Amino acid sequence: MSIEFRDLRRQYNKIKDAIDNQITAVIRSSHFINGPEVKELEKVLADFTGRKHCITCANGTDAISIALMAAGIGEAGGGSKTDAVFVPDFTFFSSGECPATVGATPIFVDVDRYTYNIDVVSLERAIQTVKSEGKLKPCAVVAVDLFGRPFDYDAVFEVCERYNLLLLEDAAQGFGGTYTTAFGEKLMAGKLGTISTTSFFPAKPLGCYGDGGAIFTDDDLLDTLCRSIAVHGKDMEHPDDPNAKYNNIRLGMNSRLDTLQAGILLAKFPMFRDQELAAVNHVAVKYTELLSDIEGLTLPTVEDNESQYYSSWAQYTIQLPEGVNRADVQKKLKESGIPTNIYYIKPMCKQGAFINTQSSIADCPVTEMLCERVLCLPIHPYLEDDEVEFIVEKMKAVLI
Ligand SMILES: Cc1ncc(COP(=O)(O)O)c(C=O)c1O
């Protein structure tokens, strides 16, 4: 049996005609930049997430940087190096890289050992420490929907309100998931921050065929600023001025989603919404059911569409029992044709880029433990029940 970690070919085969037609239509129109598909996609995704604005851009990393700059954070956003941005220590590098590249200071905080998402107790402790030291100014929280599961919105929102911090949701992995608030309001990932971002990297829950990203907000000013920053700081405030296109009123970047990628996402979206989210949840339920026979494993919590959290399962991540040789488990699974990955091998605060900076100072024991023990198993909407059974059987052979 040959199993892909994330099988994009199976997905393509299901909707080949729709994708091929979109690609051909864009090539025939030769409208490669800012073609009508880009606007159409922005409308579709804004409606899906329940947001007023969706601004597409070149990738999920740019999306975070643009969002921070639009919010006035860091030197590039008109703020200062002393702007502190609180980021989980256990995440993909971009979540912490972007606050640093826009000229702010990321401060890493610990995560919850079961949800993998930002731990509010650790967050509040870090905010208090920054405040009492008096060198940095608490400005924002980057809350990540790690592995597809939305973060604890009610708790993080409350902390952000109390300390007057911007809540930026990094929904690169969580797009398609939902969170139901304490007031019973069901919010899509992409709606949980004052400003939210996502990635359309091919292996993401909704992926294109190259790089792509988007920013979501309900705030008109943030929308205008993001659109300006994404196109070299172009004047967006005067849409009727014919000279506005070449009037660059701030420093920005060149970060557009090209028309081909927008067309591909339009072709993929209906299947993502109507079938893939349910299918990938089915795979997660099946894994958790079968893996619970193996003693000592820590399995991710699986909840359904009616629960407080609904994940889009970018990853299915387990924790191996203490003392198990993870490299050996990976090697044996690989011999059976089962690919695995480790997300993430290193705490953010220990990444080489942050050595000798304020960002390297963090107290995150849960992240340290997770980096030693996590293992990500193949997951995607097209993984068949018999493939999950095969993977679990091989896991049992290795671990029991
Ligand atoms: C949590 C998180 N944030 C941001 C990104 C960045 O997205 P991109 O690769 O599109 O720049 C990723 C991509 O892996 C991610 O997983």
The ligand as a Gaussian input file, in Angstrom:
#p B3LYP/6-31G(d) Opt

LIG

0 1
 C        0.598000      28.431000      11.139000
 C        1.133000      28.954000       9.842000
 N        1.243000      30.283000       9.665000
 C        1.705000      30.803000       8.515000
 C        2.091000      29.999000       7.465000
 C        2.659000      30.635000       6.254000
 O        1.972000      30.362000       5.080000
 P        2.721000      30.385000       3.664000
 O        3.537000      29.150000       3.543000
 O        1.598000      30.469000       2.683000
 O        3.563000      31.607000       3.643000
 C        1.985000      28.607000       7.596000
 C        2.402000      27.706000       6.496000
 O        2.893000      26.636000       6.682000
 C        1.494000      28.079000       8.816000
 O        1.395000      26.752000       8.997000

